[in-house]
Each structure stands twice: as structure tokens, then as C-alpha cells.
Amino acid sequence: MPSLALWIVALAALPTSDPKDAVAAAVVEAQPRYAELARRLWKTPELGFLETQSSGLLADELERAGFRVERGVAGMPTAFVASFGSGEPVIGLLAEFDALPGMAQAAVPRRQPIEGQRAGQACGHHLFGPGVVAAATATADWLRTSHTSGTLRVYGTPAEEGGGGKCYMVRAGLFADVDAVLTWHPRDRNDPSEPHSLAVIAADFTFRGLAAHAAAAPERGRSALDGVEAFDHMVNLMREHVPQETRIHYVIKNGGDAPNIVPATAVVSYYVRHPDMAVLDGIFERVCKAAEGAALGTGTTVEREIVSAYYPILGNAALTRAQTANMRRVGGVRYDATERAFAEELRKSLTEAVLPLGSEATIAEPDPDAGVGSTDVGDVSWAAPTTQFFAATWVPGTPAHSWQAVAAGGTTIGEKGMLVASQTLALTLVDLFTDPKLVAEARAEFDARRKGRVWTSRIGDRSPPLDYRK
């Protein structure tokens, strides 16, 4: 009979179960449930700070999974924090769910707006939130059954599209004790490379003049719309004289009520962006001076309201390496014949398809254009070590904020990309809960990158702009 020592050696030689396999399998098993949840959010898109149903569905799902949910945090009715477990490390996930105005679209590969619908999921946040919840619930079940210590939090973050919900959550100290934060975003490719973004300041400029009959007494009027148009023209001239990385966009929200009335009030909304917040401050100040000059020249007055301001994402290579390895383990998206036919038809509507069909099945190389957007994830990344990746929820070549993104996001193409994201998140969570060295490395890098760089909340003491989409 073999000795006890030989039995121990034999047992040690047996393959051990990998918790990542179990967690990934749990995500796959629960996919139908979370795909249905994503479809519900897609069918009832809600704008920023108005996401009552979307936020409630995600919070309810987490409560059923055993999370402790605090709703209405940081002065925002649709924001929540859901916690599971106890002790360290404390790992956070970010869940978004707001839609975009004017982007209603059916889940078909041709332009077909949905009559009577105000908004659409043109940035895929209906997949974003459920994909995070799927990863969180699978990981929580593993933490419970494996008796692994640590705290898992899901942050329900409203109004990413210009409202900056995360900025108010950071200001409220909700990330003060977090060791690492993971998140993802829908896109037309699977890209786990280190995230980048532009700092942004979003502001409304309200010009006020004097109404009068535009034909009978034009000399007695002072046109607020003239002020807006002069302002916009001055900023357009300024584009030649700002750093090349700068992005400036505007939309006139209110230009008056009728052509025969000199407009007494006009409002223009601006986004001003740059990779460096300090440089952006100077550019934005020049924009404000242009507004003052336009008001002076047109005999009007102007008021400025900062709607939101986001910092650029502070990347974390340690976390990015972990998520990259896990995405490569998960793999990309595989279309069936129906999905491929949908993709081929939709691609006919794209002005420029920069990625070939079939690339959705691969893991992309780093994309230098991935950092020209802005997100309030940036503020979170200055409060705790943070990383973000992209998953292929849209047909390759599809730009964000397009009807094509809405269409694909409402099909199984979007749901398959969400599954890639959920599994990648869950596997990276396992790494963070089982590898203290990874957590420490991420924190050390975070401290080094922030050293000598000052971060202060750019929203001051203002309340969240809960009516900015009303």
C-alpha cells in the first residue's frame, strides 16, 4: 500500500480547478437573462438623469443577487452603489445606462427611425450596464462559494452623456476606499489597450437682447441670436490658433421663436476638449472671452453655465495587462449567417468602414484614435486605479453616436459583444481578488502617475444638473 507521502504527491499532481473557468461558465449560463435585460433597456431608452426604469432594473437585479444597494446617492435619484462581501480588496465596477437624444432607430440594417421615440442607445449603454451586472453577479457567487474575502461594488452611474454623474459620485467620496476600478464600453472592435480620453468642459451660453418687430422696428431690437452667431463665428476663427489636439463643438439650442420677432433670448451649448486639463482651461477662457466680445458687439449680454467637466482618463498599465490577457483568453465575437447578412447590409450605409468584416472575431491592436472622446470615467481614474476596454458590440466600421450603432446594439450582435465584455470583466475581477501583488502594483503606478499632478473637482459645489435633458 502506498505511503501517505506518496498519496500527497499524487494528489498534488492532479489538475486543480481554475476559478476563472467557473466564473466564465457562470457568465455564459446567465447570458440569456442579461441579454433580455439589455433588450428591455434598448426598447425603453432614457436620457441622462431621467433613467428611472433603467437604473431601477439594474439595482433590482443586483439586490436579487445578494448585493446591498443604496439608491439615490450623491444627490442623483438614478445613481446607486451596490456592495457585496466585506473586507479588502475593494474592487469597483462602473455601470452606465443613459441614452442619447434624437437617435431613435429600429434594429434593422437601414435607416428606420422609431416614430414617437425621443431617444436611442447610440452609445450602447443598454449593453454597458447589464454586461457589468452579469460580471458582478457571477463573481459574487464565486466569492460566496469560495469564501474569498473582499468587497465588490457596482456603481450605477447616470448621465455619462454630458451630465457627468460620476463626477458627483467622486466628489461625494464614494471611491475613496476603492483599490481598483474596472469598466468597459461598446464599440466596433475588441480593444483591451490602455484607455485614453480628452478632458472636456461643457457649457451653455445664454445671450439676452431686446425683442422688437423685425420689420416695423428692427432698430429697437437687440438680437440675442446675433450674439450667438457672432460668438460661433469668432470661435470658428479661433480654431486655427489652438493646439491641434483641441476639439470644439457647439449646437444652438434656442435661436428664437419666429423670424419676425427679434430674438430676446438665444442659447448655444459648447463642448471644448483637450488631452490636458490645464491647457483646456486656457482654451476655454478664450472661448468665454469670445462670448463676451460677441455680446459687446451686438448690444446683448451673455451668461455662462458650466454643465459638466471631465478629466482625461489616467491609465493604469498593470490593470490593462490583466484585462488584455483575459480578453485574449475569452476571444472575440463570432457571427452566425443571419448576423453576417445583417452586418453586410448595414455596412453599405457607412461612409467609411475602417475595419474589415471579420475583425470582430479578433482582439485589436492599440488604436491611436480611441482617445479622442471624453468620459466622466476620467474623474474616477483620478480617484482610484482604473482601466477600461472596448468590446465589439457594433458592426466593424460603425461610429459611436450613429443610427448604425443603435441598430446593431438591438440585435444579437450587440449581445454577443456584451458577453465578451462580461467574461473579460469577471476574469479580471478574479485576478484582483486572488492576487494582492496586482492590486499593490496598480496602486503604486496610480500614485506615481498622479505625483505632482493636482486634481480638484471641476464641478465646485454645484448640484447635479438633473434637468439638463428635459
ROTORKOL-974845 format. One record per residue (C-alpha): residue in one letter; x, y, z. Coordinates in steps of 0.2 Angstrom, whole numbers. Example, Ala and Ser with C-alpha at 12.3 -4.5 7.8 and 13.67 -1.06 7.14 Angstrom:
<site res="A" c1="62" c2="-22" c3="39"/>
<site res="S" c1="68" c2="-5" c3="36"/>
END
This chain:
<site res="M" c1="0" c2="0" c3="0"/>
<site res="P" c1="7" c2="17" c3="-5"/>
<site res="S" c1="13" c2="28" c3="9"/>
<site res="L" c1="4" c2="44" c3="15"/>
<site res="A" c1="18" c2="54" c3="7"/>
<site res="L" c1="15" c2="46" c3="-10"/>
<site res="W" c1="-3" c2="49" c3="-9"/>
<site res="I" c1="0" c2="68" c3="-5"/>
<site res="V" c1="12" c2="69" c3="-20"/>
<site res="A" c1="-1" c2="60" c3="-31"/>
<site res="L" c1="-15" c2="72" c3="-26"/>
<site res="A" c1="-4" c2="87" c3="-29"/>
<site res="A" c1="-1" c2="81" c3="-47"/>
<site res="L" c1="-19" c2="81" c3="-51"/>
<site res="P" c1="-26" c2="96" c3="-60"/>
<site res="T" c1="-34" c2="110" c3="-50"/>
<site res="S" c1="-50" c2="119" c3="-54"/>
<site res="D" c1="-47" c2="136" c3="-61"/>
<site res="P" c1="-59" c2="148" c3="-53"/>
<site res="K" c1="-59" c2="158" c3="-70"/>
<site res="D" c1="-66" c2="143" c3="-79"/>
<site res="A" c1="-81" c2="143" c3="-66"/>
<site res="V" c1="-84" c2="161" c3="-67"/>
<site res="A" c1="-83" c2="162" c3="-86"/>
<site res="A" c1="-95" c2="147" c3="-87"/>
<site res="A" c1="-107" c2="156" c3="-75"/>
<site res="V" c1="-107" c2="171" c3="-86"/>
<site res="V" c1="-111" c2="161" c3="-101"/>
<site res="E" c1="-125" c2="152" c3="-92"/>
<site res="A" c1="-133" c2="168" c3="-87"/>
<site res="Q" c1="-132" c2="176" c3="-104"/>
<site res="P" c1="-150" c2="174" c3="-109"/>
<site res="R" c1="-156" c2="183" c3="-93"/>
<site res="Y" c1="-144" c2="198" c3="-96"/>
<site res="A" c1="-147" c2="199" c3="-114"/>
<site res="E" c1="-166" c2="201" c3="-111"/>
<site res="L" c1="-162" c2="214" c3="-98"/>
<site res="A" c1="-151" c2="223" c3="-111"/>
<site res="R" c1="-166" c2="222" c3="-124"/>
<site res="R" c1="-178" c2="230" c3="-111"/>
<site res="L" c1="-166" c2="245" c3="-109"/>
<site res="W" c1="-164" c2="246" c3="-128"/>
<site res="K" c1="-183" c2="246" c3="-131"/>
<site res="T" c1="-186" c2="260" c3="-117"/>
<site res="P" c1="-171" c2="272" c3="-119"/>
<site res="E" c1="-170" c2="285" c3="-106"/>
<site res="L" c1="-160" c2="301" c3="-106"/>
<site res="G" c1="-147" c2="307" c3="-93"/>
<site res="F" c1="-154" c2="309" c3="-75"/>
<site res="L" c1="-171" c2="303" c3="-81"/>
<site res="E" c1="-166" c2="284" c3="-82"/>
<site res="T" c1="-178" c2="279" c3="-68"/>
<site res="Q" c1="-183" c2="262" c3="-76"/>
<site res="S" c1="-165" c2="258" c3="-82"/>
<site res="S" c1="-157" c2="261" c3="-66"/>
<site res="G" c1="-171" c2="253" c3="-56"/>
<site res="L" c1="-170" c2="237" c3="-66"/>
<site res="L" c1="-151" c2="235" c3="-64"/>
<site res="A" c1="-152" c2="239" c3="-45"/>
<site res="D" c1="-166" c2="226" c3="-43"/>
<site res="E" c1="-156" c2="213" c3="-52"/>
<site res="L" c1="-141" c2="216" c3="-40"/>
<site res="E" c1="-152" c2="216" c3="-25"/>
<site res="R" c1="-159" c2="199" c3="-30"/>
<site res="A" c1="-141" c2="193" c3="-31"/>
<site res="G" c1="-137" c2="197" c3="-13"/>
<site res="F" c1="-130" c2="215" c3="-15"/>
<site res="R" c1="-133" c2="228" c3="-3"/>
<site res="V" c1="-140" c2="243" c3="-14"/>
<site res="E" c1="-140" c2="261" c3="-9"/>
<site res="R" c1="-150" c2="271" c3="-21"/>
<site res="G" c1="-151" c2="290" c3="-25"/>
<site res="V" c1="-133" c2="293" c3="-20"/>
<site res="A" c1="-123" c2="309" c3="-22"/>
<site res="G" c1="-139" c2="319" c3="-25"/>
<site res="M" c1="-145" c2="310" c3="-40"/>
<site res="P" c1="-161" c2="299" c3="-40"/>
<site res="T" c1="-154" c2="287" c3="-53"/>
<site res="A" c1="-137" c2="284" c3="-46"/>
<site res="F" c1="-134" c2="269" c3="-34"/>
<site res="V" c1="-120" c2="259" c3="-26"/>
<site res="A" c1="-122" c2="240" c3="-24"/>
<site res="S" c1="-110" c2="231" c3="-12"/>
<site res="F" c1="-106" c2="213" c3="-10"/>
<site res="G" c1="-94" c2="204" c3="3"/>
<site res="S" c1="-83" c2="213" c3="15"/>
<site res="G" c1="-65" c2="217" c3="19"/>
<site res="E" c1="-51" c2="220" c3="7"/>
<site res="P" c1="-48" c2="222" c3="-8"/>
<site res="V" c1="-62" c2="234" c3="-13"/>
<site res="I" c1="-65" c2="232" c3="-31"/>
<site res="G" c1="-77" c2="243" c3="-41"/>
<site res="L" c1="-86" c2="241" c3="-57"/>
<site res="L" c1="-95" c2="256" c3="-67"/>
<site res="A" c1="-112" c2="253" c3="-75"/>
<site res="E" c1="-119" c2="266" c3="-87"/>
<site res="F" c1="-137" c2="266" c3="-94"/>
<site res="D" c1="-141" c2="283" c3="-102"/>
<site res="A" c1="-147" c2="285" c3="-120"/>
<site res="L" c1="-144" c2="299" c3="-132"/>
<site res="P" c1="-157" c2="312" c3="-139"/>
<site res="G" c1="-164" c2="311" c3="-156"/>
<site res="M" c1="-156" c2="294" c3="-160"/>
<site res="A" c1="-172" c2="283" c3="-161"/>
<site res="Q" c1="-169" c2="268" c3="-173"/>
<site res="A" c1="-176" c2="251" c3="-176"/>
<site res="A" c1="-165" c2="235" c3="-175"/>
<site res="V" c1="-164" c2="234" c3="-194"/>
<site res="P" c1="-149" c2="237" c3="-206"/>
<site res="R" c1="-156" c2="253" c3="-214"/>
<site res="R" c1="-161" c2="270" c3="-208"/>
<site res="Q" c1="-178" c2="267" c3="-199"/>
<site res="P" c1="-182" c2="279" c3="-185"/>
<site res="I" c1="-195" c2="274" c3="-172"/>
<site res="E" c1="-209" c2="286" c3="-173"/>
<site res="G" c1="-213" c2="294" c3="-157"/>
<site res="Q" c1="-197" c2="289" c3="-148"/>
<site res="R" c1="-187" c2="303" c3="-141"/>
<site res="A" c1="-170" c2="294" c3="-138"/>
<site res="G" c1="-159" c2="279" c3="-144"/>
<site res="Q" c1="-145" c2="269" c3="-137"/>
<site res="A" c1="-132" c2="276" c3="-149"/>
<site res="C" c1="-118" c2="273" c3="-137"/>
<site res="G" c1="-123" c2="256" c3="-132"/>
<site res="H" c1="-126" c2="259" c3="-113"/>
<site res="H" c1="-140" c2="247" c3="-113"/>
<site res="L" c1="-127" c2="234" c3="-115"/>
<site res="F" c1="-114" c2="243" c3="-104"/>
<site res="G" c1="-125" c2="242" c3="-88"/>
<site res="P" c1="-132" c2="224" c3="-90"/>
<site res="G" c1="-114" c2="217" c3="-95"/>
<site res="V" c1="-107" c2="224" c3="-79"/>
<site res="V" c1="-121" c2="217" c3="-68"/>
<site res="A" c1="-118" c2="200" c3="-77"/>
<site res="A" c1="-100" c2="200" c3="-72"/>
<site res="A" c1="-104" c2="206" c3="-55"/>
<site res="T" c1="-117" c2="193" c3="-50"/>
<site res="A" c1="-106" c2="179" c3="-57"/>
<site res="T" c1="-91" c2="185" c3="-47"/>
<site res="A" c1="-101" c2="187" c3="-31"/>
<site res="D" c1="-107" c2="169" c3="-32"/>
<site res="W" c1="-89" c2="164" c3="-34"/>
<site res="L" c1="-84" c2="175" c3="-19"/>
<site res="R" c1="-98" c2="167" c3="-9"/>
<site res="T" c1="-95" c2="149" c3="-13"/>
<site res="S" c1="-76" c2="150" c3="-12"/>
<site res="H" c1="-76" c2="160" c3="4"/>
<site res="T" c1="-64" c2="173" c3="-4"/>
<site res="S" c1="-63" c2="189" c3="6"/>
<site res="G" c1="-65" c2="206" c3="-2"/>
<site res="T" c1="-79" c2="219" c3="-7"/>
<site res="L" c1="-86" c2="220" c3="-24"/>
<site res="R" c1="-95" c2="236" c3="-28"/>
<site res="V" c1="-106" c2="241" c3="-43"/>
<site res="Y" c1="-108" c2="260" c3="-46"/>
<site res="G" c1="-124" c2="264" c3="-56"/>
<site res="T" c1="-118" c2="280" c3="-64"/>
<site res="P" c1="-131" c2="291" c3="-73"/>
<site res="A" c1="-130" c2="304" c3="-87"/>
<site res="E" c1="-112" c2="300" c3="-94"/>
<site res="E" c1="-118" c2="308" c3="-110"/>
<site res="G" c1="-114" c2="326" c3="-104"/>
<site res="G" c1="-121" c2="326" c3="-87"/>
<site res="G" c1="-106" c2="319" c3="-78"/>
<site res="G" c1="-114" c2="308" c3="-65"/>
<site res="K" c1="-98" c2="300" c3="-60"/>
<site res="C" c1="-90" c2="317" c3="-56"/>
<site res="Y" c1="-103" c2="320" c3="-42"/>
<site res="M" c1="-100" c2="302" c3="-35"/>
<site res="V" c1="-82" c2="306" c3="-34"/>
<site res="R" c1="-85" c2="322" c3="-26"/>
<site res="A" c1="-96" c2="313" c3="-13"/>
<site res="G" c1="-81" c2="302" c3="-9"/>
<site res="L" c1="-89" c2="286" c3="-15"/>
<site res="F" c1="-72" c2="280" c3="-22"/>
<site res="A" c1="-61" c2="285" c3="-8"/>
<site res="D" c1="-58" c2="267" c3="-1"/>
<site res="V" c1="-58" c2="258" c3="-18"/>
<site res="D" c1="-42" c2="248" c3="-23"/>
<site res="A" c1="-46" c2="247" c3="-42"/>
<site res="V" c1="-60" c2="250" c3="-54"/>
<site res="L" c1="-64" c2="241" c3="-70"/>
<site res="T" c1="-76" c2="246" c3="-84"/>
<site res="W" c1="-79" c2="243" c3="-102"/>
<site res="H" c1="-88" c2="252" c3="-117"/>
<site res="P" c1="-97" c2="246" c3="-133"/>
<site res="R" c1="-88" c2="249" c3="-149"/>
<site res="D" c1="-85" c2="241" c3="-166"/>
<site res="R" c1="-69" c2="231" c3="-160"/>
<site res="N" c1="-62" c2="222" c3="-146"/>
<site res="D" c1="-48" c2="233" c3="-139"/>
<site res="P" c1="-41" c2="230" c3="-122"/>
<site res="S" c1="-27" c2="243" c3="-124"/>
<site res="E" c1="-24" c2="256" c3="-110"/>
<site res="P" c1="-38" c2="269" c3="-111"/>
<site res="H" c1="-36" c2="287" c3="-116"/>
<site res="S" c1="-48" c2="302" c3="-117"/>
<site res="L" c1="-49" c2="320" c3="-118"/>
<site res="A" c1="-53" c2="332" c3="-104"/>
<site res="V" c1="-69" c2="342" c3="-108"/>
<site res="I" c1="-78" c2="357" c3="-102"/>
<site res="A" c1="-97" c2="358" c3="-107"/>
<site res="A" c1="-106" c2="374" c3="-105"/>
<site res="D" c1="-121" c2="383" c3="-110"/>
<site res="F" c1="-120" c2="402" c3="-116"/>
<site res="T" c1="-136" c2="411" c3="-114"/>
<site res="F" c1="-137" c2="428" c3="-124"/>
<site res="R" c1="-151" c2="441" c3="-119"/>
<site res="G" c1="-156" c2="455" c3="-130"/>
<site res="L" c1="-172" c2="465" c3="-133"/>
<site res="A" c1="-187" c2="459" c3="-143"/>
<site res="A" c1="-195" c2="470" c3="-156"/>
<site res="H" c1="-204" c2="469" c3="-173"/>
<site res="A" c1="-191" c2="463" c3="-185"/>
<site res="A" c1="-199" c2="473" c3="-199"/>
<site res="A" c1="-208" c2="488" c3="-191"/>
<site res="A" c1="-195" c2="492" c3="-178"/>
<site res="P" c1="-179" c2="482" c3="-180"/>
<site res="E" c1="-168" c2="497" c3="-174"/>
<site res="R" c1="-177" c2="495" c3="-157"/>
<site res="G" c1="-172" c2="477" c3="-155"/>
<site res="R" c1="-155" c2="469" c3="-150"/>
<site res="S" c1="-154" c2="451" c3="-156"/>
<site res="A" c1="-148" c2="438" c3="-144"/>
<site res="L" c1="-146" c2="426" c3="-159"/>
<site res="D" c1="-134" c2="439" c3="-167"/>
<site res="G" c1="-124" c2="437" c3="-151"/>
<site res="V" c1="-124" c2="418" c3="-153"/>
<site res="E" c1="-119" c2="419" c3="-172"/>
<site res="A" c1="-106" c2="432" c3="-169"/>
<site res="F" c1="-99" c2="421" c3="-155"/>
<site res="D" c1="-99" c2="405" c3="-165"/>
<site res="H" c1="-90" c2="414" c3="-179"/>
<site res="M" c1="-77" c2="420" c3="-168"/>
<site res="V" c1="-74" c2="403" c3="-161"/>
<site res="N" c1="-73" c2="396" c3="-178"/>
<site res="L" c1="-59" c2="408" c3="-182"/>
<site res="M" c1="-50" c2="403" c3="-166"/>
<site res="R" c1="-49" c2="385" c3="-172"/>
<site res="E" c1="-34" c2="390" c3="-182"/>
<site res="H" c1="-25" c2="396" c3="-167"/>
<site res="V" c1="-27" c2="382" c3="-154"/>
<site res="P" c1="-17" c2="366" c3="-151"/>
<site res="Q" c1="-21" c2="353" c3="-164"/>
<site res="E" c1="-27" c2="341" c3="-152"/>
<site res="T" c1="-41" c2="353" c3="-147"/>
<site res="R" c1="-59" c2="348" c3="-151"/>
<site res="I" c1="-73" c2="361" c3="-151"/>
<site res="H" c1="-92" c2="358" c3="-155"/>
<site res="Y" c1="-107" c2="368" c3="-152"/>
<site res="V" c1="-126" c2="367" c3="-156"/>
<site res="I" c1="-139" c2="381" c3="-155"/>
<site res="K" c1="-152" c2="375" c3="-143"/>
<site res="N" c1="-163" c2="391" c3="-144"/>
<site res="G" c1="-162" c2="403" c3="-158"/>
<site res="G" c1="-179" c2="412" c3="-155"/>
<site res="D" c1="-197" c2="409" c3="-158"/>
<site res="A" c1="-202" c2="417" c3="-175"/>
<site res="P" c1="-192" c2="426" c3="-189"/>
<site res="N" c1="-202" c2="442" c3="-187"/>
<site res="I" c1="-198" c2="444" c3="-169"/>
<site res="V" c1="-180" c2="450" c3="-164"/>
<site res="P" c1="-174" c2="436" c3="-153"/>
<site res="A" c1="-173" c2="442" c3="-135"/>
<site res="T" c1="-165" c2="425" c3="-129"/>
<site res="A" c1="-154" c2="413" c3="-138"/>
<site res="V" c1="-144" c2="398" c3="-131"/>
<site res="V" c1="-129" c2="389" c3="-138"/>
<site res="S" c1="-121" c2="374" c3="-130"/>
<site res="Y" c1="-102" c2="371" c3="-131"/>
<site res="Y" c1="-90" c2="356" c3="-128"/>
<site res="V" c1="-72" c2="361" c3="-128"/>
<site res="R" c1="-59" c2="347" c3="-127"/>
<site res="H" c1="-40" c2="344" c3="-125"/>
<site res="P" c1="-30" c2="330" c3="-118"/>
<site res="D" c1="-23" c2="341" c3="-104"/>
<site res="M" c1="-35" c2="349" c3="-92"/>
<site res="A" c1="-23" c2="364" c3="-88"/>
<site res="V" c1="-21" c2="368" c3="-107"/>
<site res="L" c1="-40" c2="366" c3="-109"/>
<site res="D" c1="-43" c2="379" c3="-95"/>
<site res="G" c1="-34" c2="392" c3="-106"/>
<site res="I" c1="-43" c2="387" c3="-122"/>
<site res="F" c1="-60" c2="388" c3="-113"/>
<site res="E" c1="-56" c2="405" c3="-106"/>
<site res="R" c1="-53" c2="411" c3="-123"/>
<site res="V" c1="-70" c2="404" c3="-128"/>
<site res="C" c1="-78" c2="414" c3="-114"/>
<site res="K" c1="-69" c2="430" c3="-119"/>
<site res="A" c1="-76" c2="427" c3="-137"/>
<site res="A" c1="-93" c2="426" c3="-130"/>
<site res="E" c1="-91" c2="442" c3="-120"/>
<site res="G" c1="-84" c2="451" c3="-136"/>
<site res="A" c1="-99" c2="445" c3="-146"/>
<site res="A" c1="-111" c2="451" c3="-133"/>
<site res="L" c1="-102" c2="468" c3="-133"/>
<site res="G" c1="-103" c2="469" c3="-151"/>
<site res="T" c1="-121" c2="465" c3="-153"/>
<site res="G" c1="-128" c2="475" c3="-138"/>
<site res="T" c1="-133" c2="460" c3="-129"/>
<site res="T" c1="-127" c2="451" c3="-113"/>
<site res="V" c1="-121" c2="434" c3="-110"/>
<site res="E" c1="-122" c2="422" c3="-95"/>
<site res="R" c1="-111" c2="406" c3="-94"/>
<site res="E" c1="-116" c2="390" c3="-85"/>
<site res="I" c1="-104" c2="375" c3="-84"/>
<site res="V" c1="-115" c2="359" c3="-86"/>
<site res="S" c1="-101" c2="347" c3="-84"/>
<site res="A" c1="-82" c2="345" c3="-84"/>
<site res="Y" c1="-72" c2="329" c3="-85"/>
<site res="Y" c1="-54" c2="325" c3="-83"/>
<site res="P" c1="-44" c2="314" c3="-95"/>
<site res="I" c1="-43" c2="296" c3="-91"/>
<site res="L" c1="-27" c2="292" c3="-80"/>
<site res="G" c1="-22" c2="275" c3="-87"/>
<site res="N" c1="-15" c2="260" c3="-77"/>
<site res="A" c1="-4" c2="248" c3="-86"/>
<site res="A" c1="-5" c2="235" c3="-73"/>
<site res="L" c1="-23" c2="233" c3="-74"/>
<site res="T" c1="-23" c2="235" c3="-93"/>
<site res="R" c1="-11" c2="220" c3="-94"/>
<site res="A" c1="-23" c2="209" c3="-84"/>
<site res="Q" c1="-38" c2="214" c3="-94"/>
<site res="T" c1="-28" c2="211" c3="-110"/>
<site res="A" c1="-23" c2="193" c3="-105"/>
<site res="N" c1="-41" c2="189" c3="-100"/>
<site res="M" c1="-49" c2="196" c3="-116"/>
<site res="R" c1="-37" c2="186" c3="-126"/>
<site res="R" c1="-42" c2="171" c3="-116"/>
<site res="V" c1="-61" c2="175" c3="-119"/>
<site res="G" c1="-58" c2="178" c3="-138"/>
<site res="G" c1="-69" c2="189" c3="-150"/>
<site res="V" c1="-87" c2="188" c3="-157"/>
<site res="R" c1="-92" c2="175" c3="-170"/>
<site res="Y" c1="-107" c2="180" c3="-181"/>
<site res="D" c1="-119" c2="167" c3="-187"/>
<site res="A" c1="-126" c2="168" c3="-205"/>
<site res="T" c1="-140" c2="179" c3="-200"/>
<site res="E" c1="-129" c2="191" c3="-191"/>
<site res="R" c1="-116" c2="192" c3="-205"/>
<site res="A" c1="-130" c2="196" c3="-218"/>
<site res="F" c1="-136" c2="210" c3="-206"/>
<site res="A" c1="-118" c2="216" c3="-205"/>
<site res="E" c1="-115" c2="216" c3="-224"/>
<site res="E" c1="-131" c2="225" c3="-227"/>
<site res="L" c1="-128" c2="238" c3="-213"/>
<site res="R" c1="-110" c2="242" c3="-220"/>
<site res="K" c1="-117" c2="248" c3="-236"/>
<site res="S" c1="-123" c2="263" c3="-227"/>
<site res="L" c1="-106" c2="268" c3="-219"/>
<site res="T" c1="-97" c2="282" c3="-227"/>
<site res="E" c1="-80" c2="274" c3="-222"/>
<site res="A" c1="-78" c2="256" c3="-215"/>
<site res="V" c1="-61" c2="257" c3="-207"/>
<site res="L" c1="-61" c2="239" c3="-201"/>
<site res="P" c1="-65" c2="224" c3="-211"/>
<site res="L" c1="-79" c2="212" c3="-208"/>
<site res="G" c1="-72" c2="198" c3="-198"/>
<site res="S" c1="-62" c2="209" c3="-187"/>
<site res="E" c1="-75" c2="207" c3="-173"/>
<site res="A" c1="-68" c2="189" c3="-170"/>
<site res="T" c1="-51" c2="196" c3="-166"/>
<site res="I" c1="-43" c2="206" c3="-152"/>
<site res="A" c1="-37" c2="223" c3="-160"/>
<site res="E" c1="-21" c2="231" c3="-159"/>
<site res="P" c1="-20" c2="248" c3="-149"/>
<site res="D" c1="-30" c2="261" c3="-158"/>
<site res="P" c1="-22" c2="279" c3="-158"/>
<site res="D" c1="-40" c2="286" c3="-162"/>
<site res="A" c1="-48" c2="278" c3="-146"/>
<site res="G" c1="-44" c2="293" c3="-135"/>
<site res="V" c1="-52" c2="307" c3="-144"/>
<site res="G" c1="-69" c2="306" c3="-134"/>
<site res="S" c1="-72" c2="311" c3="-117"/>
<site res="T" c1="-80" c2="302" c3="-102"/>
<site res="D" c1="-83" c2="305" c3="-84"/>
<site res="V" c1="-73" c2="289" c3="-81"/>
<site res="G" c1="-59" c2="301" c3="-81"/>
<site res="D" c1="-63" c2="308" c3="-64"/>
<site res="V" c1="-65" c2="291" c3="-57"/>
<site res="S" c1="-47" c2="287" c3="-63"/>
<site res="W" c1="-40" c2="301" c3="-53"/>
<site res="A" c1="-48" c2="294" c3="-38"/>
<site res="A" c1="-43" c2="276" c3="-39"/>
<site res="P" c1="-33" c2="265" c3="-51"/>
<site res="T" c1="-44" c2="262" c3="-66"/>
<site res="T" c1="-45" c2="254" c3="-83"/>
<site res="Q" c1="-57" c2="252" c3="-97"/>
<site res="F" c1="-58" c2="241" c3="-113"/>
<site res="F" c1="-69" c2="240" c3="-128"/>
<site res="A" c1="-79" c2="226" c3="-134"/>
<site res="A" c1="-86" c2="223" c3="-152"/>
<site res="T" c1="-105" c2="226" c3="-150"/>
<site res="W" c1="-107" c2="235" c3="-167"/>
<site res="V" c1="-103" c2="230" c3="-184"/>
<site res="P" c1="-85" c2="234" c3="-189"/>
<site res="G" c1="-83" c2="251" c3="-195"/>
<site res="T" c1="-98" c2="258" c3="-186"/>
<site res="P" c1="-95" c2="275" c3="-177"/>
<site res="A" c1="-102" c2="279" c3="-160"/>
<site res="H" c1="-117" c2="290" c3="-159"/>
<site res="S" c1="-124" c2="284" c3="-175"/>
<site res="W" c1="-140" c2="275" c3="-180"/>
<site res="Q" c1="-130" c2="260" c3="-186"/>
<site res="A" c1="-124" c2="258" c3="-168"/>
<site res="V" c1="-142" c2="259" c3="-161"/>
<site res="A" c1="-147" c2="246" c3="-174"/>
<site res="A" c1="-133" c2="233" c3="-171"/>
<site res="G" c1="-135" c2="236" c3="-152"/>
<site res="G" c1="-153" c2="230" c3="-153"/>
<site res="T" c1="-148" c2="213" c3="-160"/>
<site res="T" c1="-139" c2="198" c3="-155"/>
<site res="I" c1="-123" c2="206" c3="-162"/>
<site res="G" c1="-123" c2="218" c3="-148"/>
<site res="E" c1="-127" c2="204" c3="-135"/>
<site res="K" c1="-113" c2="194" c3="-141"/>
<site res="G" c1="-101" c2="208" c3="-138"/>
<site res="M" c1="-108" c2="211" c3="-121"/>
<site res="L" c1="-104" c2="193" c3="-117"/>
<site res="V" c1="-86" c2="196" c3="-122"/>
<site res="A" c1="-86" c2="211" c3="-110"/>
<site res="S" c1="-94" c2="202" c3="-96"/>
<site res="Q" c1="-82" c2="187" c3="-96"/>
<site res="T" c1="-67" c2="199" c3="-98"/>
<site res="L" c1="-73" c2="209" c3="-83"/>
<site res="A" c1="-76" c2="193" c3="-72"/>
<site res="L" c1="-60" c2="185" c3="-76"/>
<site res="T" c1="-51" c2="201" c3="-71"/>
<site res="L" c1="-60" c2="203" c3="-55"/>
<site res="V" c1="-54" c2="185" c3="-51"/>
<site res="D" c1="-36" c2="191" c3="-53"/>
<site res="L" c1="-39" c2="206" c3="-42"/>
<site res="F" c1="-47" c2="196" c3="-28"/>
<site res="T" c1="-34" c2="182" c3="-28"/>
<site res="D" c1="-18" c2="192" c3="-32"/>
<site res="P" c1="-13" c2="205" c3="-19"/>
<site res="K" c1="3" c2="209" c3="-29"/>
<site res="L" c1="-8" c2="215" c3="-44"/>
<site res="V" c1="-18" c2="227" c3="-33"/>
<site res="A" c1="-2" c2="234" c3="-25"/>
<site res="E" c1="6" c2="236" c3="-42"/>
<site res="A" c1="-9" c2="245" c3="-48"/>
<site res="R" c1="-9" c2="257" c3="-33"/>
<site res="A" c1="9" c2="260" c3="-34"/>
<site res="E" c1="8" c2="265" c3="-53"/>
<site res="F" c1="-8" c2="276" c3="-49"/>
<site res="D" c1="2" c2="285" c3="-35"/>
<site res="A" c1="17" c2="288" c3="-47"/>
<site res="R" c1="6" c2="294" c3="-61"/>
<site res="R" c1="-3" c2="306" c3="-50"/>
<site res="K" c1="13" c2="313" c3="-41"/>
<site res="G" c1="15" c2="331" c3="-44"/>
<site res="R" c1="-2" c2="332" c3="-53"/>
<site res="V" c1="-16" c2="341" c3="-45"/>
<site res="W" c1="-34" c2="335" c3="-46"/>
<site res="T" c1="-48" c2="345" c3="-40"/>
<site res="S" c1="-66" c2="343" c3="-43"/>
<site res="R" c1="-71" c2="355" c3="-58"/>
<site res="I" c1="-90" c2="355" c3="-53"/>
<site res="G" c1="-87" c2="365" c3="-37"/>
<site res="D" c1="-101" c2="364" c3="-25"/>
<site res="R" c1="-115" c2="365" c3="-39"/>
<site res="S" c1="-129" c2="352" c3="-38"/>
<site res="P" c1="-131" c2="339" c3="-52"/>
<site res="P" c1="-140" c2="347" c3="-67"/>
<site res="L" c1="-154" c2="335" c3="-66"/>
<site res="D" c1="-164" c2="344" c3="-79"/>
<site res="Y" c1="-151" c2="346" c3="-92"/>
<site res="R" c1="-160" c2="334" c3="-104"/>
<site res="K" c1="-178" c2="340" c3="-100"/>
END
